[in-house]
Amino acid sequence: MNTMELGSREDIEEATLWEAGIDNEDAIINLDDIISLSSKGFRHCIEFCPSRETCGKDACFCVRASFDHPSFYSLYKLGRKKYLELLSLGIIAINAQEDISVPKNIKGEKTND
């Protein structure tokens, strides 16, 4: 067995334990970190990542290293989804306000027309 196969096997075993929540049952969530990550976004490895190839993007080493428990990662994904939804609504609201023209009288005051 070569080193790559051994590393892959260990990575899969660690990912399996992490996904089951067994490895860090007593982990404590830091809500400030989750909120910050939800607004900024979490970046997976940019380059080729053997762990991502072996374990999938939701259990690769960078996810497991950043989130002590799979429930924390799930909470982040939910928070990120909601943040992006609210951001989209905000952009739509801003654009809608810009499209509304308010009639003004000669002095530049808004009218009720």
Helices and strands as residue ranges (DSSP letters): H 3-20, H 31-40, H 50-55, H 61-66, H 70-99
